[in-house]
Amino acid sequence: MSSRVTLADVAQRAGVSTQTVSRVVNHNPAVRPETRARVLEVIGELGYRPNTVARSLATRRTMTFGIVVPDIGNPYFADVVRGAEDAARGLGYQILLCNTDQMPERELTAIEAFQEKQVDGIILCSTRIPEEDLPDTLRTHTPIVLTGREWVEGAVGAVHADDDRGLLLAIKHLLQRERRNIVFAAGRPGGPGHARRMRAWHEFADSAGYCAEQLVAIPCATNPAGGQEAASQALRDNPEVDGIVCFNDLVAIGAVHACIEAGKRVPEDVAVVGMTDIALASLVEPPLTTVGHAKHELGKQAVAMLVDHLASRAHEREIVLKTELVVRASAP
């Protein structure tokens, strides 16, 4: 046997045609289960590895997707990537990952790098590219799906959580607990999630008859340090604050620490609500009340959109995933 096992070697050992082996390798359903099992057994025995370069030349597909995230240190994006990878693997695709540290210029560099590698599609998570520049960025021969924001002209599709509803769930929960001095630790301006949450914040204020001074939103970094700074400012400006709604769970963790440092009990003096329900939310003390996002499903749906587009199948242009309030000890 030569040092490199070929498709023909597998076919000879399995007693099938090279076309049958090719169908098995490419996940073609038109193979009988017993034949597929035999071919896979031989592939394992011989250690066969498909020649991806030759296959991509023949199919004009590299069987790879690129995914661009603003902060891989944020567990939210790790869950999105995991969902995308699980879906892609089941379809024979591989995921290539790029982290941008929330820098638009790094996003553009990542997109260009993925295009040079001839990935079959790109998933762009919570893009920081300015709104006015985004349509031009999306007009490329490589299909792009957006996650964490609404659809934009030029994108194959968009998948995002219903942040508007989610924020209203958080506010109404605090109001039902007789919290009246509520502050919003609103995250970093410029991102799509911030824009949607702020829109819901202002819509609620208008519908409930609040004036701007009664419903304060404080911009902050989308990490624990940002939440701690925003909550500390809120408590300094108004010691009567009794509820804090946070952009995400990392911000909420920082807000809880700020309350403790200020001598405030959580939830007795100040109730804190996060968003996204990362795994850490249930493990901190006190466990966070939060608005749950279907993060894993978001990644899966983004991959499904790309696969449908590549197969010229009809698919929804925009998918909005439902959010749910998860009540824990930080705002029972």
Contacts in CASP RR format, 6 or more apart in sequence:
PFRMAT RR
TARGET T0000
AUTHOR 0000-0000-0000
METHOD contacts of the structure
MODEL  1
MSSRVTLADVAQRAGVSTQTVSRVVNHNPAVRPETRARVLEVIGELGYRP
NTVARSLATRRTMTFGIVVPDIGNPYFADVVRGAEDAARGLGYQILLCNT
DQMPERELTAIEAFQEKQVDGIILCSTRIPEEDLPDTLRTHTPIVLTGRE
WVEGAVGAVHADDDRGLLLAIKHLLQRERRNIVFAAGRPGGPGHARRMRA
WHEFADSAGYCAEQLVAIPCATNPAGGQEAASQALRDNPEVDGIVCFNDL
VAIGAVHACIEAGKRVPEDVAVVGMTDIALASLVEPPLTTVGHAKHELGK
QAVAMLVDHLASRAHEREIVLKTELVVRASAP
1 9 0 8 1.000
1 46 0 8 1.000
2 9 0 8 1.000
5 46 0 8 1.000
5 47 0 8 1.000
5 48 0 8 1.000
5 49 0 8 1.000
6 48 0 8 1.000
7 18 0 8 1.000
7 21 0 8 1.000
7 22 0 8 1.000
7 25 0 8 1.000
7 48 0 8 1.000
7 50 0 8 1.000
7 51 0 8 1.000
8 18 0 8 1.000
9 46 0 8 1.000
9 48 0 8 1.000
10 21 0 8 1.000
10 39 0 8 1.000
10 42 0 8 1.000
10 43 0 8 1.000
10 46 0 8 1.000
10 48 0 8 1.000
11 17 0 8 1.000
11 18 0 8 1.000
11 20 0 8 1.000
11 21 0 8 1.000
13 42 0 8 1.000
13 45 0 8 1.000
13 46 0 8 1.000
14 20 0 8 1.000
14 21 0 8 1.000
14 38 0 8 1.000
14 39 0 8 1.000
14 41 0 8 1.000
14 42 0 8 1.000
16 35 0 8 1.000
16 38 0 8 1.000
16 39 0 8 1.000
20 31 0 8 1.000
20 35 0 8 1.000
20 39 0 8 1.000
21 39 0 8 1.000
22 28 0 8 1.000
23 30 0 8 1.000
23 31 0 8 1.000
24 31 0 8 1.000
24 35 0 8 1.000
24 36 0 8 1.000
24 39 0 8 1.000
24 40 0 8 1.000
24 43 0 8 1.000
25 43 0 8 1.000
25 50 0 8 1.000
26 55 0 8 1.000
26 59 0 8 1.000
27 90 0 8 1.000
27 91 0 8 1.000
27 92 0 8 1.000
31 39 0 8 1.000
42 48 0 8 1.000
52 62 0 8 1.000
52 63 0 8 1.000
55 61 0 8 1.000
55 63 0 8 1.000
56 62 0 8 1.000
56 63 0 8 1.000
56 118 0 8 1.000
61 120 0 8 1.000
61 310 0 8 1.000
62 117 0 8 1.000
62 118 0 8 1.000
62 119 0 8 1.000
62 120 0 8 1.000
63 92 0 8 1.000
63 93 0 8 1.000
63 94 0 8 1.000
63 120 0 8 1.000
64 93 0 8 1.000
64 94 0 8 1.000
64 95 0 8 1.000
64 96 0 8 1.000
64 117 0 8 1.000
64 119 0 8 1.000
64 120 0 8 1.000
65 84 0 8 1.000
65 88 0 8 1.000
65 93 0 8 1.000
65 94 0 8 1.000
65 95 0 8 1.000
65 96 0 8 1.000
65 119 0 8 1.000
65 120 0 8 1.000
65 121 0 8 1.000
65 122 0 8 1.000
65 123 0 8 1.000
65 303 0 8 1.000
65 306 0 8 1.000
66 95 0 8 1.000
66 96 0 8 1.000
66 97 0 8 1.000
66 98 0 8 1.000
66 114 0 8 1.000
66 119 0 8 1.000
66 121 0 8 1.000
66 122 0 8 1.000
66 123 0 8 1.000
67 81 0 8 1.000
67 84 0 8 1.000
67 95 0 8 1.000
67 96 0 8 1.000
67 97 0 8 1.000
67 98 0 8 1.000
67 122 0 8 1.000
67 123 0 8 1.000
67 125 0 8 1.000
68 98 0 8 1.000
68 100 0 8 1.000
68 107 0 8 1.000
68 110 0 8 1.000
68 111 0 8 1.000
68 114 0 8 1.000
68 122 0 8 1.000
68 123 0 8 1.000
68 124 0 8 1.000
68 125 0 8 1.000
68 127 0 8 1.000
69 77 0 8 1.000
69 80 0 8 1.000
69 81 0 8 1.000
69 97 0 8 1.000
69 98 0 8 1.000
69 99 0 8 1.000
69 100 0 8 1.000
69 125 0 8 1.000
69 126 0 8 1.000
70 77 0 8 1.000
70 99 0 8 1.000
70 100 0 8 1.000
70 101 0 8 1.000
70 102 0 8 1.000
70 107 0 8 1.000
70 125 0 8 1.000
70 126 0 8 1.000
70 127 0 8 1.000
70 128 0 8 1.000
71 77 0 8 1.000
71 99 0 8 1.000
71 101 0 8 1.000
71 102 0 8 1.000
71 222 0 8 1.000
72 78 0 8 1.000
72 81 0 8 1.000
72 97 0 8 1.000
72 99 0 8 1.000
73 99 0 8 1.000
74 222 0 8 1.000
74 223 0 8 1.000
74 248 0 8 1.000
74 250 0 8 1.000
74 278 0 8 1.000
75 278 0 8 1.000
75 279 0 8 1.000
75 280 0 8 1.000
76 248 0 8 1.000
76 249 0 8 1.000
76 276 0 8 1.000
76 278 0 8 1.000
76 293 0 8 1.000
76 295 0 8 1.000
77 125 0 8 1.000
77 126 0 8 1.000
79 278 0 8 1.000
79 295 0 8 1.000
79 296 0 8 1.000
80 125 0 8 1.000
80 147 0 8 1.000
80 295 0 8 1.000
80 296 0 8 1.000
80 298 0 8 1.000
80 299 0 8 1.000
80 302 0 8 1.000
81 95 0 8 1.000
81 97 0 8 1.000
81 299 0 8 1.000
82 296 0 8 1.000
83 295 0 8 1.000
83 296 0 8 1.000
83 297 0 8 1.000
83 298 0 8 1.000
83 299 0 8 1.000
83 300 0 8 1.000
83 303 0 8 1.000
84 95 0 8 1.000
84 123 0 8 1.000
84 299 0 8 1.000
84 300 0 8 1.000
84 302 0 8 1.000
84 303 0 8 1.000
85 95 0 8 1.000
86 296 0 8 1.000
86 300 0 8 1.000
87 299 0 8 1.000
87 300 0 8 1.000
87 303 0 8 1.000
87 304 0 8 1.000
88 94 0 8 1.000
88 95 0 8 1.000
88 303 0 8 1.000
91 303 0 8 1.000
91 307 0 8 1.000
93 120 0 8 1.000
93 303 0 8 1.000
93 307 0 8 1.000
96 114 0 8 1.000
96 117 0 8 1.000
96 119 0 8 1.000
98 106 0 8 1.000
98 110 0 8 1.000
98 113 0 8 1.000
98 114 0 8 1.000
100 106 0 8 1.000
100 107 0 8 1.000
100 110 0 8 1.000
100 128 0 8 1.000
102 128 0 8 1.000
102 188 0 8 1.000
103 128 0 8 1.000
104 127 0 8 1.000
104 128 0 8 1.000
104 129 0 8 1.000
104 130 0 8 1.000
104 133 0 8 1.000
107 124 0 8 1.000
107 127 0 8 1.000
107 128 0 8 1.000
107 129 0 8 1.000
108 129 0 8 1.000
108 137 0 8 1.000
111 122 0 8 1.000
111 124 0 8 1.000
111 137 0 8 1.000
111 140 0 8 1.000
111 142 0 8 1.000
111 144 0 8 1.000
114 121 0 8 1.000
114 122 0 8 1.000
114 142 0 8 1.000
115 140 0 8 1.000
115 141 0 8 1.000
115 142 0 8 1.000
119 142 0 8 1.000
120 142 0 8 1.000
120 143 0 8 1.000
120 306 0 8 1.000
120 310 0 8 1.000
121 142 0 8 1.000
121 143 0 8 1.000
121 144 0 8 1.000
121 145 0 8 1.000
121 306 0 8 1.000
121 310 0 8 1.000
122 142 0 8 1.000
122 143 0 8 1.000
122 144 0 8 1.000
122 145 0 8 1.000
123 144 0 8 1.000
123 145 0 8 1.000
123 147 0 8 1.000
123 299 0 8 1.000
123 302 0 8 1.000
123 303 0 8 1.000
123 306 0 8 1.000
124 144 0 8 1.000
124 145 0 8 1.000
124 146 0 8 1.000
124 147 0 8 1.000
125 147 0 8 1.000
125 148 0 8 1.000
126 147 0 8 1.000
126 148 0 8 1.000
126 149 0 8 1.000
126 191 0 8 1.000
126 192 0 8 1.000
126 193 0 8 1.000
127 134 0 8 1.000
127 146 0 8 1.000
127 149 0 8 1.000
127 191 0 8 1.000
127 192 0 8 1.000
128 190 0 8 1.000
128 191 0 8 1.000
129 137 0 8 1.000
134 152 0 8 1.000
135 152 0 8 1.000
135 153 0 8 1.000
135 154 0 8 1.000
138 144 0 8 1.000
138 152 0 8 1.000
138 153 0 8 1.000
138 154 0 8 1.000
138 155 0 8 1.000
139 154 0 8 1.000
143 156 0 8 1.000
143 306 0 8 1.000
143 309 0 8 1.000
143 310 0 8 1.000
144 154 0 8 1.000
144 155 0 8 1.000
144 156 0 8 1.000
145 155 0 8 1.000
145 156 0 8 1.000
145 157 0 8 1.000
145 158 0 8 1.000
145 159 0 8 1.000
145 302 0 8 1.000
145 305 0 8 1.000
145 306 0 8 1.000
146 152 0 8 1.000
146 155 0 8 1.000
146 157 0 8 1.000
146 158 0 8 1.000
146 159 0 8 1.000
146 160 0 8 1.000
147 158 0 8 1.000
147 159 0 8 1.000
147 160 0 8 1.000
147 298 0 8 1.000
147 299 0 8 1.000
147 302 0 8 1.000
148 158 0 8 1.000
148 159 0 8 1.000
148 160 0 8 1.000
148 161 0 8 1.000
148 192 0 8 1.000
148 193 0 8 1.000
148 298 0 8 1.000
149 158 0 8 1.000
149 160 0 8 1.000
149 191 0 8 1.000
149 192 0 8 1.000
149 193 0 8 1.000
149 196 0 8 1.000
150 158 0 8 1.000
150 160 0 8 1.000
150 192 0 8 1.000
150 196 0 8 1.000
150 318 0 8 1.000
151 157 0 8 1.000
151 158 0 8 1.000
151 317 0 8 1.000
151 318 0 8 1.000
152 158 0 8 1.000
156 305 0 8 1.000
156 306 0 8 1.000
156 309 0 8 1.000
157 305 0 8 1.000
157 315 0 8 1.000
157 316 0 8 1.000
157 317 0 8 1.000
157 318 0 8 1.000
158 317 0 8 1.000
158 318 0 8 1.000
158 319 0 8 1.000
159 298 0 8 1.000
159 299 0 8 1.000
159 301 0 8 1.000
159 302 0 8 1.000
159 305 0 8 1.000
159 318 0 8 1.000
159 319 0 8 1.000
159 321 0 8 1.000
160 192 0 8 1.000
160 196 0 8 1.000
160 298 0 8 1.000
160 318 0 8 1.000
160 319 0 8 1.000
160 320 0 8 1.000
160 321 0 8 1.000
161 293 0 8 1.000
161 294 0 8 1.000
161 298 0 8 1.000
161 320 0 8 1.000
161 321 0 8 1.000
161 322 0 8 1.000
161 323 0 8 1.000
162 320 0 8 1.000
162 321 0 8 1.000
162 322 0 8 1.000
162 323 0 8 1.000
163 193 0 8 1.000
163 196 0 8 1.000
163 197 0 8 1.000
163 200 0 8 1.000
163 275 0 8 1.000
163 323 0 8 1.000
164 196 0 8 1.000
164 197 0 8 1.000
164 199 0 8 1.000
164 200 0 8 1.000
164 203 0 8 1.000
165 200 0 8 1.000
165 322 0 8 1.000
165 323 0 8 1.000
166 200 0 8 1.000
166 275 0 8 1.000
166 291 0 8 1.000
166 323 0 8 1.000
166 325 0 8 1.000
167 197 0 8 1.000
167 200 0 8 1.000
167 201 0 8 1.000
167 204 0 8 1.000
167 245 0 8 1.000
167 275 0 8 1.000
167 291 0 8 1.000
168 200 0 8 1.000
168 204 0 8 1.000
169 291 0 8 1.000
169 323 0 8 1.000
169 324 0 8 1.000
169 325 0 8 1.000
170 245 0 8 1.000
170 273 0 8 1.000
170 274 0 8 1.000
170 275 0 8 1.000
170 291 0 8 1.000
170 325 0 8 1.000
171 182 0 8 1.000
171 201 0 8 1.000
171 204 0 8 1.000
171 245 0 8 1.000
173 273 0 8 1.000
173 289 0 8 1.000
173 325 0 8 1.000
173 327 0 8 1.000
173 331 0 8 1.000
174 182 0 8 1.000
174 243 0 8 1.000
174 245 0 8 1.000
174 271 0 8 1.000
174 273 0 8 1.000
174 331 0 8 1.000
175 182 0 8 1.000
177 271 0 8 1.000
177 331 0 8 1.000
177 332 0 8 1.000
179 242 0 8 1.000
179 243 0 8 1.000
179 271 0 8 1.000
180 242 0 8 1.000
181 238 0 8 1.000
181 240 0 8 1.000
181 241 0 8 1.000
181 242 0 8 1.000
181 243 0 8 1.000
182 215 0 8 1.000
182 241 0 8 1.000
182 242 0 8 1.000
182 243 0 8 1.000
182 244 0 8 1.000
182 245 0 8 1.000
183 216 0 8 1.000
183 217 0 8 1.000
183 218 0 8 1.000
183 230 0 8 1.000
183 231 0 8 1.000
183 234 0 8 1.000
183 238 0 8 1.000
183 241 0 8 1.000
183 243 0 8 1.000
183 244 0 8 1.000
183 245 0 8 1.000
184 197 0 8 1.000
184 201 0 8 1.000
184 215 0 8 1.000
184 216 0 8 1.000
184 217 0 8 1.000
184 218 0 8 1.000
184 244 0 8 1.000
184 245 0 8 1.000
184 246 0 8 1.000
184 247 0 8 1.000
185 218 0 8 1.000
185 220 0 8 1.000
185 226 0 8 1.000
185 227 0 8 1.000
185 230 0 8 1.000
185 231 0 8 1.000
185 234 0 8 1.000
185 244 0 8 1.000
185 245 0 8 1.000
185 246 0 8 1.000
185 247 0 8 1.000
185 251 0 8 1.000
185 252 0 8 1.000
185 255 0 8 1.000
186 194 0 8 1.000
186 197 0 8 1.000
186 198 0 8 1.000
186 201 0 8 1.000
186 217 0 8 1.000
186 218 0 8 1.000
186 219 0 8 1.000
186 220 0 8 1.000
186 230 0 8 1.000
186 247 0 8 1.000
187 194 0 8 1.000
187 197 0 8 1.000
187 219 0 8 1.000
187 220 0 8 1.000
187 221 0 8 1.000
187 222 0 8 1.000
187 226 0 8 1.000
187 230 0 8 1.000
187 247 0 8 1.000
187 248 0 8 1.000
187 251 0 8 1.000
188 194 0 8 1.000
188 219 0 8 1.000
188 220 0 8 1.000
188 221 0 8 1.000
188 222 0 8 1.000
189 219 0 8 1.000
193 247 0 8 1.000
194 219 0 8 1.000
194 247 0 8 1.000
197 247 0 8 1.000
197 275 0 8 1.000
198 217 0 8 1.000
201 215 0 8 1.000
201 217 0 8 1.000
204 210 0 8 1.000
204 215 0 8 1.000
205 211 0 8 1.000
205 212 0 8 1.000
205 214 0 8 1.000
205 215 0 8 1.000
216 234 0 8 1.000
216 237 0 8 1.000
216 238 0 8 1.000
218 230 0 8 1.000
218 233 0 8 1.000
218 234 0 8 1.000
219 230 0 8 1.000
220 226 0 8 1.000
220 227 0 8 1.000
220 229 0 8 1.000
220 230 0 8 1.000
220 247 0 8 1.000
220 251 0 8 1.000
221 227 0 8 1.000
221 229 0 8 1.000
222 247 0 8 1.000
222 248 0 8 1.000
222 250 0 8 1.000
222 251 0 8 1.000
223 250 0 8 1.000
223 251 0 8 1.000
224 250 0 8 1.000
224 251 0 8 1.000
224 253 0 8 1.000
224 254 0 8 1.000
224 257 0 8 1.000
225 254 0 8 1.000
226 251 0 8 1.000
226 254 0 8 1.000
227 246 0 8 1.000
227 250 0 8 1.000
227 251 0 8 1.000
227 252 0 8 1.000
227 253 0 8 1.000
227 254 0 8 1.000
227 255 0 8 1.000
227 258 0 8 1.000
228 254 0 8 1.000
228 255 0 8 1.000
228 257 0 8 1.000
228 258 0 8 1.000
228 261 0 8 1.000
229 258 0 8 1.000
230 251 0 8 1.000
230 255 0 8 1.000
230 258 0 8 1.000
231 244 0 8 1.000
231 254 0 8 1.000
231 255 0 8 1.000
231 258 0 8 1.000
231 259 0 8 1.000
232 258 0 8 1.000
232 261 0 8 1.000
232 262 0 8 1.000
234 241 0 8 1.000
234 244 0 8 1.000
235 241 0 8 1.000
235 258 0 8 1.000
235 259 0 8 1.000
235 262 0 8 1.000
235 264 0 8 1.000
235 270 0 8 1.000
241 270 0 8 1.000
242 269 0 8 1.000
242 270 0 8 1.000
242 271 0 8 1.000
243 270 0 8 1.000
243 271 0 8 1.000
243 272 0 8 1.000
243 273 0 8 1.000
243 331 0 8 1.000
244 252 0 8 1.000
244 255 0 8 1.000
244 259 0 8 1.000
244 270 0 8 1.000
244 271 0 8 1.000
244 272 0 8 1.000
244 273 0 8 1.000
245 273 0 8 1.000
245 274 0 8 1.000
246 252 0 8 1.000
246 255 0 8 1.000
246 272 0 8 1.000
246 273 0 8 1.000
246 274 0 8 1.000
246 275 0 8 1.000
247 274 0 8 1.000
247 275 0 8 1.000
248 274 0 8 1.000
248 275 0 8 1.000
248 276 0 8 1.000
248 278 0 8 1.000
249 274 0 8 1.000
249 275 0 8 1.000
249 276 0 8 1.000
249 277 0 8 1.000
249 278 0 8 1.000
249 280 0 8 1.000
249 281 0 8 1.000
249 288 0 8 1.000
249 290 0 8 1.000
250 278 0 8 1.000
251 274 0 8 1.000
252 272 0 8 1.000
252 273 0 8 1.000
252 274 0 8 1.000
252 275 0 8 1.000
252 281 0 8 1.000
252 288 0 8 1.000
252 290 0 8 1.000
252 330 0 8 1.000
253 280 0 8 1.000
253 284 0 8 1.000
253 288 0 8 1.000
255 272 0 8 1.000
256 266 0 8 1.000
256 272 0 8 1.000
256 284 0 8 1.000
256 286 0 8 1.000
256 288 0 8 1.000
256 330 0 8 1.000
259 265 0 8 1.000
259 266 0 8 1.000
259 269 0 8 1.000
259 270 0 8 1.000
259 272 0 8 1.000
260 266 0 8 1.000
263 269 0 8 1.000
264 270 0 8 1.000
266 272 0 8 1.000
266 286 0 8 1.000
266 330 0 8 1.000
267 286 0 8 1.000
267 329 0 8 1.000
267 330 0 8 1.000
267 331 0 8 1.000
267 332 0 8 1.000
271 289 0 8 1.000
271 330 0 8 1.000
271 331 0 8 1.000
272 288 0 8 1.000
272 289 0 8 1.000
272 330 0 8 1.000
272 331 0 8 1.000
273 288 0 8 1.000
273 289 0 8 1.000
273 290 0 8 1.000
273 291 0 8 1.000
273 330 0 8 1.000
273 331 0 8 1.000
274 281 0 8 1.000
274 288 0 8 1.000
274 289 0 8 1.000
274 290 0 8 1.000
274 291 0 8 1.000
274 330 0 8 1.000
275 290 0 8 1.000
275 291 0 8 1.000
275 292 0 8 1.000
275 293 0 8 1.000
276 290 0 8 1.000
276 291 0 8 1.000
276 292 0 8 1.000
276 293 0 8 1.000
276 295 0 8 1.000
277 290 0 8 1.000
277 291 0 8 1.000
277 292 0 8 1.000
277 293 0 8 1.000
277 326 0 8 1.000
281 287 0 8 1.000
281 288 0 8 1.000
281 290 0 8 1.000
281 326 0 8 1.000
281 328 0 8 1.000
282 288 0 8 1.000
282 328 0 8 1.000
286 328 0 8 1.000
286 329 0 8 1.000
286 330 0 8 1.000
287 328 0 8 1.000
287 329 0 8 1.000
287 330 0 8 1.000
288 328 0 8 1.000
288 330 0 8 1.000
289 325 0 8 1.000
289 326 0 8 1.000
289 327 0 8 1.000
289 328 0 8 1.000
289 329 0 8 1.000
289 330 0 8 1.000
289 331 0 8 1.000
289 332 0 8 1.000
290 325 0 8 1.000
290 326 0 8 1.000
290 328 0 8 1.000
291 323 0 8 1.000
291 324 0 8 1.000
291 325 0 8 1.000
291 326 0 8 1.000
292 323 0 8 1.000
292 324 0 8 1.000
292 325 0 8 1.000
292 326 0 8 1.000
293 321 0 8 1.000
293 323 0 8 1.000
294 321 0 8 1.000
294 322 0 8 1.000
297 321 0 8 1.000
298 321 0 8 1.000
301 319 0 8 1.000
301 321 0 8 1.000
304 315 0 8 1.000
305 315 0 8 1.000
305 316 0 8 1.000
305 319 0 8 1.000
308 314 0 8 1.000
308 315 0 8 1.000
309 315 0 8 1.000
END
